[in-house]
Amino acid sequence: MKLHFEWTRSVKVVALLSLIYLLAPVGRAFGQTPFYQGKTITLVRGSTPGGIGEMRVRALIPYLKKHIPGQPTILIEFMDGGGGRKAANHVFGRSDGLTIGSTPGGILASAILGEGGVLYDLDKFIFLGSTESESHYSFLTRREAGWDSLEKLRAATGVRIGSHAVGHPVYLTGRFFAYFLSLKSPKFIPSYSSPEQDVAIARGEIDARSEVSLSIMKRHPEWVEKGMAHLHAVIEVPRGKKIPQFTHLPDIETFARSEKERSLISMFRLLRGAGSPYFVSPGTPKEQVQILQAAFRKAYDDPEFEKEYRKVTGDDPSPINPEDYQTAIREIPRDPETIELYKKFSGADPLPNR
């Protein structure tokens, strides 16, 4: 009798387990296959190849792949234009979970300033953070021009300043330097990539440029160490950010003449302090967003990533996690007076008079 009872109970248990198996999704019955397994993620980089931006991206990719379940292939697609606007517009309409944007921080200013060509809504993007929240820019002139002091540089007329596309942070910093250093009738020649500017300044096609200081030290240390170029001033982001080879140069804020000019520099520092963002379309499925956000957090915290970043860029990473980045975007000041003045620097019109 007892044997019959045990057998009947066993049959019921087996039947119940069979029913659960039949009702469960196939993937869950054996352990769900990660969404990204066997897939390819396209990382759309809003710049030309070369320069510190690409170095930062390449330092991150192996650790991002490591921390995404399924370890997908990650490919970079370069899409230059509008200081990152073209890439941001492209990514805004791609909600497949397989497209990630990576642009200079200029896309933040472009949206806040209401510039033309912005087809994305900055406040709707889902941000994945940034590898850096600190930066440092230098302004230099070619040695052959002979401008080895600020006095000589200010005495020159029509200095040709090369830069990336209009709206790019390096374009903006070049205009900031020209304005605050009181250059006479400077001429801005945009749409050069970083390697193209290297060639242009060597050939004498341009006289000056603004550049990320670490990028100079990575590609052309002789410009600094052997005096192959003349350095004039820096922009520290945040203020107080020092790089040993540039500590003798004045920060741009020492040239400000009014509170309005100091507010302008402050807005620039806040925008650049948001780094170079990673983001996905607002239509990206929640499950994929959560996977990517978790992977970016883990990659930023990975000690091996820190070592690789330092080796590739020559600097320590200063990452901003996805949640903190989303908060930072909301806190960027948007008062009309500063915005109107900022617009005159980020666009292609002549610089305002001081």
N, C-alpha and C positions, 0 to 999 in steps of 0.2 A: 504493500500500500504506500509506504514511504517512498519507495523507488519510483512509483508511478507519479507521485506528487512532484518529486524533483525533476523528473523528465518533462512533465507538463510545464513547469516553471521555466525550464531551459528553452523549450520550444517558443514560449511567449517572448523571452528575452531576445532570442535570435530573430523572431519575427519583427519585434520592435526596432532592433538595430537595422534590419533590412529596410524597414519603412523610412527610418531617418536617412539612410544612405540614398534611397531613391528620391527623397524630397530635397536633399541638399544639392546646391550647385556642384557641377562636376569638379570645378577648380578647388572648392573647399574640401571635397571628399578626400583628396590626396595632398592638399596643401596648394594654395593658389599660386599660380605663376606670377612673378612680379610684372607689373605693367610695362616697365622699361626693359625687360629682358629681351635681347635680340633686336632692340629698336635703336634708331639713330636720333640724337638730339642735335639740332642745328643751333649753334650759338652765333647770333647775328651781331657782329662787331661794327659799330658805327664809326669807322675810321678806315684809313688806308693801312696796309701792313707796315710794320716798323714802328719804332718809338716805344716809350715806356708803357703805353696802354696795352699793346699786344703782349709785352713781357709779363704784365700783371695777369692777363687772361691765361696765358700759357702756363704760368706757375700754378694757377688754381685748378685747371681742368683735370689733371690726374687724380686729385683728391676729391673733386666733385664726383667724378666717375666712381671712385672707390666707395663713396658713401650713398650713392643712389642704388637701392635694391635692384638687382638685375644687371648692374654695371653696363649701361648702354654705351655705344660709340658716341663721342661728342666731336662734332666737326665745327670749325670756325668758317663763317661766311663773312667776308669783309664787304661793307656797304657804306661807303663814304657819302657824305652829302649833308649840308646844313648843320654841321657840328653835331651830328648824331640824329637830327630830325628825321632824315630819310629812313634810318633803321628803326627808330621809335614808331613811325607811322606804319611801317611794315609789320612789326611785331604786334602792334595794337590790334591788328585784324587777324592774328593767327592764334586761335584758342585750342590748338590740338594737344597741348601739353608737351610738344616736342620742339617748340621754338622758344628760345630764351634770348632776350635782348641784353646787350652790353654796350654802353655808350659813354662818351664823355659826359661830365655833369652839365654841359651846356644845354641839354634837353630840358633841364629844370628851369633855367633862366628863360629859355625860348617860350615855354608855356606860361610862366608867370608874367613875362613882359608882353604877352599877346602878340608875338612875332608871326609873320606870315609863314605859311607852309606847315604849321602845326595842326595835324589832323588827329592827334591823340589827346586824351583827357588825362592830364598828369595825376589828378586825384583818384582816377579809377584804375591806374596801373597797379598790379600786385608786385611789390618790390621784394627782392631776394637779398638785399643788402649790398655791401661794397667791401672790397678788400682793403680800402684805404679811406681814412678820414683826415689825413694830413697830406700836405703837398708843399712844394717849394719851387718858385719860379725865378729865373734869372734873366736879365736883359744884357745882351752882349753885342759888340760890333766887331767887324773883321779888322784884324791887326793892320792890314795894308791901308786902311782909311786914316790911321794915325790919331784916332780919337781916344787917347789914353787917359783922359780926365773928363769929368762932367762939364767943365768949362769949355773944352774944345768941342765936345759933342753938342752942347747948346749953341755954340757959335755956328755950327753947320746948318745948311738949309736943304730941305728936301731929302732927308735921310730915308732911304728905301728899306722898309721893314717887311720882311717875308713872314708868312704865317700859314696856318691851316685855313680851312674854309671859314667864311664869315659865320660868326656864331660859335665857333669852336673856342674852348677856354684859352688856348694858346693865342688865338687871334685877339681875344678880349684882353688878355694880359699885355700883349704888345701895344694895344691902344692905351691901356692904363699907364704903362711906362712912358709912352710918348707924351701923354698929357701931363702927368705929374712931374716928369723931368723937364717940362717946358721946351720940347723940341720945336724947331721952326718948320712949319709946313711939311710935316712928315708925309711920306707916300706909303700907303699900305698895299702890299702885293699878296693877296690871299691865294688859297687853293694849292699850296705846296704840301706834300707829305713831309714828314721829318727827314727821311733820306734825301728827298729832293731839295730841301733847304740846305742840307749839308753841302750838296754839290753847288747850289746857287751861290752860297756865300764864298765858297772856294774859288768860283769863277768870277766873282765880283758882280754878279747879277743882282744881288741884294747887299745892303750894307749892314743890316742889323736883324736881330730876331729875339723873340722871347722863347724860352724853352724850360721844360721841367729840369731842374738842376741835376737830379739823379740821372736823367737821360743823357745829359752832357757828360757826366762822369763815367757813364757806362760806355758811351760810343766814342767820345772824344776827350779823354782826360787830359791830353796834351794842351787843349785850349786853356785849361785852368792851370795845370801844373807847370807848363813851359811858356805860358803867356802868349800862346798862339792866337788868342782873341782877347779883346778888352772887355772886362765885366764892369757893370756900372751900378746896378741896384738889384734888389730881390723883393719878392712878395712871399711872406711866410704865412702858411695856413696850417694850423691857427697861428696867431701872432706869438712869436717866441719859438717857433719850430726852427731849429738850427741844423745846418749841415757844416761840418768843420771847414771845408774848403771855401765857404762863402761867408763866414762870420764877419769878415772885414767890410762887407758891403752894407749900405744902408737899406733898411726896409722902406717900402714905398710910402708908408704912412708918415715918415719924417718929412715928406714933401707936401703934405696936405696943408691947405691954408685956411680952411673953414670947417665948421661942424658938418656942413652939408657934404663936403668932400670926404670927411672921415666916415660919415654914414654910408657913403657910396662904397668905400673900401670894406667897411664892415659887412655890407650885404654880399659883396664878392666873397669874402672869407666864409660866410655862412653857407653860400651856395656851393663853394668848392669843398667846404668841410663835409658836404654830403657825398664826396668822392665821385667815383664813376659807377653808376648803378647797374645792377642786374635786375631784370624784371620779366614778367610774363603778362600776356593779355588778360584783361579783366574777365573774359569769358572762359578762361581755363578751368576745367573741372576741379572741384574742391579737393578730391582725393589726390590728383596730381600736384596741386599747389602744396598740399601738406607734405608730400614726399619730397618735393624740391626744396621747400623751406627747411625741412629737417636736414637734408643733405648739405645745404649751404652752411647751416649752423655748425654741423659736424666738421665740414671742410675747414671753416675759419678757425675752429678750435684744435685742429689736428696739428700736433707739434712738428710733424714732417712737412706739412704745408708751410709752416713758418720758416723752416730751414730752406726749403726750396725757393720761397719768395725772396728771402734775403740773398740767396745765391744768384738768382736771376736778375733782380732789380737793384741790389746793393743797399736796400733799405728794409726796415722791419715793417711787416704789415700792421695796419691799424684798423681792423675790420669793424663794420657795423652790421649787426644781425638784422634779419628781415623785419622783426617787430619794431626795433629801434629806428630803423630806416623809415618805416611807414610813419612813425611819430615825427621824425625830423622833417619830413616833407610838409606836414601840417603846420609846423612851427616856423617855417621860413617867412620872414616879414614881407608884407605885400602892400606897404603904404604907397599911395599914388605918386607923391613927390619924388621919392627915391627911385621908384620904378621908371618914371619919365626920364630922369637923368641917366639911369643905367642903360636905357634903350639907346641913347645917343652913342654909347660906347660899344654895344654889342652889334649894332647894325653897320651898314656901309656908308652912312652919311659922314660928312666932315666932323671932326671932333669939336665939341663946344669950346667957346672962348673961356679963358679963366678970368 
